């Protein structure tokens, strides 16, 4: 009796690869990027974080905590 775990990993890997491919395409294509933002609000911010378009995610977290101290 097989558990089907291999199929689940393959499915998850395929979905992840597809999502990364779409985000990489949207990074350089403003039409696709705006369409994704319309369908899934927050996509633009996600792309900016993943591809570090606004500085690194670590820098943003550090700034957040520094602002809390003030």
N, CA, C and O of each residue as an XYZ file, in Angstrom:
280
protein
N       0.845     -1.181      0.000
C       0.000      0.000      0.000
C       0.890      1.244      0.000
O       1.749      1.397      0.869
N       0.684      2.123     -0.967
C       1.480      3.348     -1.073
C       0.745      4.500     -0.404
O      -0.484      4.565     -0.413
N       1.520      5.403      0.175
C       0.913      6.516      0.907
C       0.566      7.687      0.002
O      -0.279      8.504      0.367
N       1.183      7.796     -1.154
C       0.917      8.922     -2.046
C       1.701     10.161     -1.680
O       1.446     11.234     -2.227
N       2.649     10.041     -0.768
C       3.451     11.187     -0.343
C       4.291     11.762     -1.465
O       4.502     12.973     -1.532
N       4.770     10.901     -2.344
C       5.572     11.368     -3.471
C       4.769     12.238     -4.413
O       5.280     13.216     -4.959
N       3.513     11.880     -4.602
C       2.645     12.685     -5.474
C       2.375     14.049     -4.852
O       2.311     15.056     -5.557
N       2.218     14.081     -3.542
C       1.986     15.347     -2.847
C       3.178     16.281     -2.955
O       3.024     17.484     -3.168
N       4.364     15.717     -2.807
C       5.580     16.528     -2.926
C       5.739     17.037     -4.350
O       6.118     18.190     -4.559
N       5.456     16.195     -5.323
C       5.530     16.605     -6.725
C       4.530     17.719     -7.015
O       4.859     18.682     -7.707
N       3.323     17.596     -6.493
C       2.304     18.627     -6.686
C       2.726     19.944     -6.033
O       2.612     21.005     -6.647
N       3.203     19.880     -4.812
C       3.651     21.080     -4.105
C       4.827     21.739     -4.824
O       4.877     22.964     -4.941
N       5.762     20.938     -5.299
C       6.903     21.467     -6.044
C       6.479     22.140     -7.332
O       7.006     23.194     -7.690
N       5.530     21.539     -8.031
C       5.036     22.118     -9.282
C       4.330     23.445     -9.043
O       4.525     24.400     -9.794
N       3.515     23.504     -8.004
C       2.805     24.746     -7.673
C       3.805     25.838     -7.286
O       3.669     26.985     -7.713
N       4.800     25.485     -6.484
C       5.812     26.453     -6.061
C       6.601     26.978     -7.251
O       6.818     28.184     -7.372
N       7.026     26.084     -8.121
C       7.780     26.480     -9.309
C       6.944     27.390    -10.204
O       7.450     28.381    -10.730
N       5.677     27.059    -10.375
C       4.787     27.893    -11.181
C       4.601     29.273    -10.581
O       4.615     30.271    -11.301
N       4.427     29.340     -9.266
C       4.235     30.633     -8.596
C       5.483     31.501     -8.707
O       5.382     32.700     -8.967
N       6.652     30.910     -8.513
C       7.902     31.667     -8.629
C       8.094     32.155    -10.062
O       8.555     33.275    -10.280
N       7.744     31.321    -11.035
C       7.839     31.721    -12.438
C       6.935     32.900    -12.757
O       7.345     33.827    -13.455
N       5.722     32.870    -12.257
C       4.780     33.973    -12.493
C       5.280     35.253    -11.831
O       5.212     36.325    -12.432
N       5.781     35.154    -10.604
C       6.299     36.340     -9.917
C       7.526     36.906    -10.629
O       7.685     38.124    -10.715
N       8.397     36.026    -11.142
C       9.577     36.494    -11.876
C       9.165     37.191    -13.166
O       9.760     38.201    -13.542
N       8.166     36.667    -13.835
C       7.661     37.301    -15.051
C       7.033     38.650    -14.725
O       7.245     39.626    -15.445
N       6.271     38.708    -13.655
C       5.600     39.948    -13.261
C       6.594     41.010    -12.798
O       6.314     42.205    -12.885
N       7.746     40.577    -12.309
C       8.767     41.526    -11.846
C       9.157     42.492    -12.954
O       9.369     43.676    -12.696
N       9.254     42.004    -14.175
C       9.724     42.823    -15.288
C       8.622     43.267    -16.234
O       8.901     43.962    -17.211
N       7.380     42.887    -15.974
C       6.279     43.238    -16.873
C       5.193     43.939    -16.055
O       4.471     43.304    -15.287
N       5.090     45.252    -16.232
C       4.164     46.034    -15.404
C       2.702     45.684    -15.661
O       1.878     45.801    -14.754
N       2.362     45.254    -16.881
C       0.975     44.870    -17.168
C       0.573     43.631    -16.369
O      -0.498     43.592    -15.763
N       1.435     42.630    -16.374
C       1.159     41.402    -15.616
C       1.147     41.710    -14.120
O       0.323     41.184    -13.372
N       2.060     42.557    -13.706
C       2.154     42.919    -12.288
C       0.881     43.603    -11.803
O       0.374     43.284    -10.727
N       0.364     44.542    -12.591
C      -0.860     45.238    -12.181
C      -2.067     44.305    -12.217
O      -2.968     44.425    -11.386
N      -2.093     43.376    -13.176
C      -3.191     42.410    -13.244
C      -3.168     41.487    -12.029
O      -4.215     41.199    -11.447
N      -1.985     41.025    -11.645
C      -1.871     40.178    -10.452
C      -2.302     40.931     -9.200
O      -2.967     40.371     -8.328
N      -1.919     42.208     -9.114
C      -2.300     43.027     -7.955
C      -3.814     43.190     -7.896
O      -4.400     43.232     -6.815
N      -4.441     43.281     -9.063
C      -5.904     43.401     -9.114
C      -6.571     42.108     -8.654
O      -7.558     42.142     -7.919
N      -6.034     40.973     -9.085
C      -6.601     39.673     -8.716
C      -6.281     39.302     -7.274
O      -7.141     38.809     -6.546
N      -5.037     39.544     -6.867
C      -4.575     39.173     -5.524
C      -3.919     40.383     -4.862
O      -2.714     40.586     -5.012
N      -4.687     41.185     -4.135
C      -4.102     42.364     -3.489
C      -2.925     41.973     -2.593
O      -2.994     40.995     -1.848
N      -1.861     42.743     -2.677
C      -0.656     42.448     -1.912
C       0.436     41.806     -2.738
O       1.562     41.650     -2.266
N       0.117     41.429     -3.973
C       1.099     40.780     -4.833
C       2.270     41.707     -5.131
O       3.423     41.276     -5.138
N       1.973     42.988     -5.378
C       3.036     43.939     -5.695
C       4.017     44.055     -4.532
O       5.229     44.062     -4.745
N       3.511     44.145     -3.321
C       4.370     44.223     -2.134
C       5.184     42.937     -1.980
O       6.355     42.981     -1.603
N       4.562     41.799     -2.270
C       5.257     40.515     -2.192
C       6.422     40.471     -3.167
O       7.513     40.022     -2.815
N       6.195     40.935     -4.392
C       7.254     40.961     -5.401
C       8.388     41.874     -4.943
O       9.562     41.537     -5.097
N       8.037     43.024     -4.383
C       9.060     43.960     -3.910
C       9.903     43.344     -2.797
O      11.110     43.574     -2.732
N       9.276     42.566     -1.928
C      10.008     41.925     -0.832
C      10.883     40.789     -1.355
O      12.062     40.705     -1.009
N      10.313     39.915     -2.186
C      11.051     38.750     -2.688
C      12.269     39.173     -3.499
O      13.357     38.624     -3.326
N      12.085     40.145     -4.382
C      13.174     40.569     -5.258
C      13.946     41.768     -4.703
O      14.768     42.360     -5.402
N      13.678     42.121     -3.451
C      14.382     43.169     -2.714
C      14.466     44.466     -3.509
O      15.538     45.056     -3.644
N      13.323     44.903     -4.032
C      13.272     46.140     -4.799
C      13.308     47.369     -3.897
O      13.668     48.453     -4.356
N      12.950     47.226     -2.648
C      12.941     48.344     -1.699
C      13.908     48.080     -0.555
O      13.590     48.381      0.596
N      15.052     47.538     -0.838
C      15.971     47.145      0.223
C      15.608     45.746      0.695
O      14.607     45.178      0.259
N      16.396     45.211      1.557
C      16.153     43.842      1.992
C      15.038     43.779      3.038
O      14.749     44.762      3.721
N      14.442     42.639      3.144
C      13.386     42.398      4.122
C      13.937     42.583      5.532
O      13.255     43.109      6.411
N      15.172     42.149      5.737
C      15.817     42.303      7.041
C      15.928     43.779      7.410
O      15.685     44.155      8.557
N      16.296     44.619      6.433
C      16.399     46.063      6.691
C      15.047     46.655      7.083
O      14.974     47.509      7.966
N      13.987     46.205      6.432
C      12.648     46.704      6.749
C      12.244     46.321      8.167
O      11.657     47.131      8.884
N      12.549     45.106      8.572
C      12.228     44.653      9.935
C      13.038     45.453     10.952
O      12.505     45.873     11.980
N      14.318     45.664     10.670
C      15.179     46.429     11.574
C      14.668     47.861     11.727
O      14.624     48.388     12.839
N      14.281     48.495     10.613
C      13.728     49.850     10.666
C      12.451     49.895     11.502
O      12.235     50.832     12.271
N      11.606     48.872     11.342
C      10.358     48.805     12.099
C      10.642     48.827     13.597
O      10.024     49.592     14.338
N      11.579     47.987     14.044
C      11.880     47.916     15.469
C      12.608     49.161     15.960
O      12.424     49.565     17.108
N      13.428     49.774     15.117
C      14.086     51.021     15.508
C      13.058     52.134     15.688
O      13.187     52.960     16.592
N      12.044     52.158     14.833
C      10.988     53.164     14.957
C      10.139     52.941     16.206
O       9.608     53.898     16.769
N      10.007     51.697     16.642
C       9.258     51.408     17.868
C       9.975     51.967     19.094
O       9.334     52.392     20.056
N      11.301     51.965     19.056
C      12.085     52.452     20.190
C      11.915     53.953     20.392
O      12.021     54.444     21.517
N      11.656     54.676     19.325
C      11.587     56.145     19.395
C      10.292     56.637     19.956
O      10.089     57.845     20.075
